[in-house]
């Protein structure tokens, strides 16, 4: 799985990993029913503590994004709860707010930003 | 209830007039990987040695795996691994012989694990211990402490002398060994980036006491800065 961990950041590693798994579910890189790496394997791959990965999986399971099937592993849930979708939109909105602020500072108007966004999203 | 692996209550220790530990409390639950952070001379080594029963505190109580540190049974000792900061091994022995000699003390010695580490860490089996470099000695000492797969592992500045490659391998080894809920690891360090990867909780030793102890993520949720910044903040004299 493509996940990056930044140790010298103020954001807890658990949050960093959870955010990236959420983003991958939202973007479709991870699809419903996909199996995630085992706690041990992901911990080894990212070189972080196994308890950290375990907590991320537990948290995302509680949110309904993941499903832990006993003795079988951890999977992306078949039905992602609607609250989760709202949370994704919220996440995206926060990023767009930053872009809007930057655009204002640079004197780029909304029309231009829309055009740039269309370009990037193609 | 989670059992505690390490229990220190009101521990004081001074060397002559120099007070090192001033009523230190620390309780480490089984299964956690705790990074002990402190400046040079803050008493990390003294704390670890008190916990192990290698030196006796003037007052307070120290327990490991439920037993008093000072009167640890042979059974408890078999479940503990320790790598001191200053490594003192039999200089005249060949590495191969030292490993064989150590393995003989432990009926549960894991020969496969040791063979794997010897290969991964390029341990020079035919060399004598005496002329080994500090980094090689540290690897060897870690290997000897891991061979019996201890439930409780205490490491005093374990990665300090390792090169970046050996350090990453060593950290990955600790991560692999520290299965959630099974093995407890305490390691002292001043390298905060190592600690952030390997540890799930952190204890900060300052003025002879534990100034902060808890989950690493809780510390970051409170402070929103890196561990290094939190540590520097706690030691910023101008803000006290």
Boltz contact constraints between the chains, C-beta under 6 A:
constraints:
  - contact:
      token1: [A, 7]
      token2: [B, 193]
      max_distance: 6.0
  - contact:
      token1: [A, 7]
      token2: [B, 196]
      max_distance: 6.0
  - contact:
      token1: [A, 7]
      token2: [B, 197]
      max_distance: 6.0
  - contact:
      token1: [A, 8]
      token2: [B, 226]
      max_distance: 6.0
  - contact:
      token1: [A, 10]
      token2: [B, 220]
      max_distance: 6.0
  - contact:
      token1: [A, 10]
      token2: [B, 224]
      max_distance: 6.0
  - contact:
      token1: [A, 10]
      token2: [B, 225]
      max_distance: 6.0
  - contact:
      token1: [A, 10]
      token2: [B, 226]
      max_distance: 6.0
  - contact:
      token1: [A, 12]
      token2: [B, 217]
      max_distance: 6.0
  - contact:
      token1: [A, 12]
      token2: [B, 220]
      max_distance: 6.0
  - contact:
      token1: [A, 14]
      token2: [B, 217]
      max_distance: 6.0
  - contact:
      token1: [A, 43]
      token2: [B, 175]
      max_distance: 6.0
  - contact:
      token1: [A, 47]
      token2: [B, 171]
      max_distance: 6.0
  - contact:
      token1: [A, 47]
      token2: [B, 172]
      max_distance: 6.0
  - contact:
      token1: [A, 47]
      token2: [B, 197]
      max_distance: 6.0
  - contact:
      token1: [A, 48]
      token2: [B, 197]
      max_distance: 6.0
  - contact:
      token1: [A, 49]
      token2: [B, 33]
      max_distance: 6.0
  - contact:
      token1: [A, 49]
      token2: [B, 198]
      max_distance: 6.0
  - contact:
      token1: [A, 49]
      token2: [B, 200]
      max_distance: 6.0
  - contact:
      token1: [A, 50]
      token2: [B, 180]
      max_distance: 6.0
  - contact:
      token1: [A, 51]
      token2: [B, 180]
      max_distance: 6.0
  - contact:
      token1: [A, 51]
      token2: [B, 200]
      max_distance: 6.0
  - contact:
      token1: [A, 52]
      token2: [B, 200]
      max_distance: 6.0
  - contact:
      token1: [A, 54]
      token2: [B, 180]
      max_distance: 6.0
